[in-house]
Amino acid sequence: MNARLFALLPFPGRPETGRSAARPVISRFLGVSPEEVVFGEHEGGEPYLVNQPETRIGLSHSGPLLLAYAGPEPIGVDIERIKPRKNLDYLLAELFPETKRDERLAEDDWLRTFYALWTGREARLKRAGLSAWDWASAAGRSTQEVPVRHWEISGPEGDYLACAAADATVLHALRLALPPGYRAQPRKYGL
């Protein structure tokens, strides 16, 4: 299978239902019944399809949205709602010490930078088969060279930042299917 699916879906809001929400979309993409889409989980938490292990999947949710991928290549995806953080300076210093804050930039620019750093790192970790909880133990594994692409997404519930980490050909072919009322704009960050 060379085709790839990227979709942004309405999400029921309970973590255990993310895979359930993606099941009908993935089943249509694969041409199978929803009952045939059976999820498994590798030791590190990376989801896979039991009946089609050659198909790679990526899932992430935030608030009322679920970002889903299915295709032949490994990928990591993450989506986060952009919301103010009281401890932004602390988080930047602790989680991204290599990032020096430029005081000339507005607070909103720094907030978006934080979420770009966060989603990029989490997507890269997921692509490596790790979770955000493996952040510290991933220091020995090189994930930085994996390219990422970001989208700023606007919708009725607010703004989001979505990221995919994959090889360049996947990122070049990537398109997001959006639910009604949402729009996405590709965004480059000088990270």
C-alpha positions in Angstrom: 0.0 0.0 0.0 1.5 3.4 -1.0 -1.6 5.5 -0.1 -1.6 7.6 3.0 -4.5 8.9 5.1 -4.2 12.0 7.3 -7.5 13.1 8.9 -8.5 15.5 11.6 -11.7 14.1 13.2 -14.1 15.2 15.9 -13.1 13.4 19.1 -15.5 12.2 21.7 -13.2 13.4 24.5 -12.3 10.2 26.4 -8.7 8.9 25.9 -9.9 5.3 25.5 -12.1 6.3 22.6 -9.4 7.8 20.3 -8.8 4.6 18.5 -12.6 4.0 18.3 -13.1 7.4 16.7 -10.4 6.6 14.1 -11.7 3.1 13.4 -14.4 4.0 10.8 -12.1 6.4 8.9 -9.2 3.9 8.8 -11.6 1.1 7.8 -12.8 3.1 4.8 -9.3 3.9 3.8 -8.2 0.3 4.0 -11.4 -1.0 2.4 -12.3 -3.3 5.3 -15.2 -3.3 7.8 -14.7 -1.3 11.0 -14.7 -4.6 13.0 -11.6 -5.7 11.0 -9.6 -2.7 12.3 -8.1 -4.2 15.5 -5.6 -2.1 17.3 -2.6 -3.5 19.2 0.1 -1.8 21.1 3.9 -2.3 20.9 5.8 -2.4 24.2 6.6 1.3 24.0 2.9 2.2 23.4 3.1 2.7 19.6 -0.3 1.6 18.1 -0.4 -0.9 15.2 -3.1 -2.8 13.3 -3.3 -6.4 14.3 -4.7 -7.6 11.0 -2.5 -5.4 8.9 0.8 -5.0 10.7 2.5 -3.5 7.6 0.2 -0.5 7.8 1.6 2.1 10.2 -0.7 4.3 12.2 -0.3 7.5 14.2 -2.9 9.0 16.6 -3.0 12.0 18.8 -5.9 13.9 20.4 -6.4 17.2 22.1 -9.7 18.6 23.3 -12.4 17.8 20.6 -9.9 16.8 17.8 -8.2 13.6 16.8 -5.3 13.6 14.3 -5.0 10.2 12.6 -2.6 8.7 10.1 -2.5 5.4 8.3 0.0 4.4 5.6 3.1 2.3 4.9 5.7 4.6 6.5 6.6 5.1 10.1 5.3 8.4 11.4 4.7 10.3 14.6 1.9 12.8 15.0 0.9 15.2 17.8 -1.8 17.8 18.2 -2.1 20.3 21.1 -4.6 23.0 21.8 -2.8 26.3 22.1 -3.7 27.7 25.5 -1.9 30.1 27.9 0.5 28.6 30.3 1.4 30.4 33.6 4.8 28.6 33.8 5.9 29.1 30.2 9.4 30.5 31.0 10.0 27.6 33.4 8.8 25.0 30.9 11.0 26.4 28.2 14.0 26.5 30.4 13.5 23.0 31.8 12.3 21.1 28.7 14.1 23.1 26.0 17.2 24.6 27.6 18.8 25.1 24.2 16.1 27.7 23.4 16.9 31.2 24.4 13.9 33.5 24.8 14.1 36.6 22.8 12.4 39.3 24.8 11.4 41.2 21.7 8.9 38.6 20.7 5.3 38.8 22.0 4.0 36.3 24.6 1.8 34.7 22.0 4.8 34.1 19.7 6.5 32.4 22.6 3.5 30.3 23.4 3.3 29.1 19.8 7.0 28.4 19.8 6.6 26.3 23.0 3.9 24.3 21.4 5.9 23.9 18.1 8.8 22.6 20.2 6.5 20.3 22.3 4.6 18.8 19.3 7.8 18.4 17.3 9.5 16.5 20.1 6.5 14.4 20.9 5.9 13.5 17.2 9.6 12.5 16.8 9.4 10.3 20.0 6.3 8.6 18.8 7.9 7.9 15.4 10.8 6.2 17.3 8.2 4.1 19.1 8.5 6.0 22.3 6.1 8.0 24.4 6.3 11.5 25.9 7.1 9.7 29.2 10.3 8.3 27.5 11.5 11.9 27.0 14.5 11.5 29.3 15.5 8.0 28.3 15.3 9.0 24.6 18.4 11.3 25.0 20.6 8.5 23.7 18.5 7.9 20.6 18.8 10.3 17.7 15.4 11.7 16.8 16.4 15.2 15.8 17.2 14.4 12.2 13.6 13.3 11.5 11.9 16.2 9.6 8.7 17.6 10.9 5.9 19.7 9.5 3.6 21.9 11.5 0.0 23.2 10.9 -1.8 25.9 12.8 -5.4 24.9 13.0 -8.3 27.2 13.8 -11.8 26.1 14.7 -14.8 26.8 16.9 -13.1 25.5 20.1 -9.9 27.5 19.6 -6.5 27.2 18.0 -4.3 24.1 17.8 -0.9 23.2 16.6 -0.4 19.9 14.9 2.9 18.2 13.9 3.9 15.2 11.9 7.4 13.6 12.0 8.3 11.4 9.0 10.5 11.2 6.0 10.4 14.0 3.5 8.4 12.1 0.9 5.5 11.5 3.4 5.6 15.1 4.5 5.5 16.3 0.9 2.4 14.2 0.1 0.6 15.1 3.4 -2.8 16.7 3.3 -5.2 17.2 6.2 -8.9 16.4 5.9 -10.6 18.8 8.3 -14.0 18.6 9.9 -16.5 21.4 9.0 -15.6 24.7 10.7 -11.9 24.1 10.8 -9.1 25.4 8.7 -5.4 24.6 8.7 -2.4 26.5 7.5 1.1 25.0 7.1 3.6 26.9 9.4 7.3 26.9 9.5 9.1 27.6 12.7 12.8 28.5 13.0 13.5 25.8 15.6 
